């Protein structure tokens, strides 16, 4: 091994260890990387989610038995709160299909909610209107039967 190769190898190992320590020390998601359990105060869900119009990205935790969290866009429309994955059947979607209990962190508060898949085009169209208002572009696919859109609601046990 030449001296320059040895130095490159040491640098690569150092960077890998540093990234491991950073990612391993995080509980929630880190940019595009998923995380584990969200940390913070759990508070009752608000009656009005419009405050999320000012929040670009929130954190969504799925799979309560083995928490899995992601950074995601959120849309408030007609008094409801929505998360959208487009046509992508992501891990967090699989988790919600298996167990609809989720936790959502917006600012410093965590809300315990239940995810319910939206099935009607009419509700999806209302979501699209709010999505365009917040993010300035429509979702890529406007057909409800081809996307994963979930309404997040307060569990009945908390009402």
Secondary structure, DSSP 8 states (H G I E B T S, - for coil): --HHHHHHHHHHHHHHHHHHHHHHT-SS-BTTB-BS---SEE----S--GGGGG-S-EEEEE-GGG-EEEEE--EEETTEEEEEEET---HHHHHHHH--EEEEEETTEEEEEEEEE---HHHHHHHHHHHHHHHSS--S---GGGSEEEEEE--GGG-
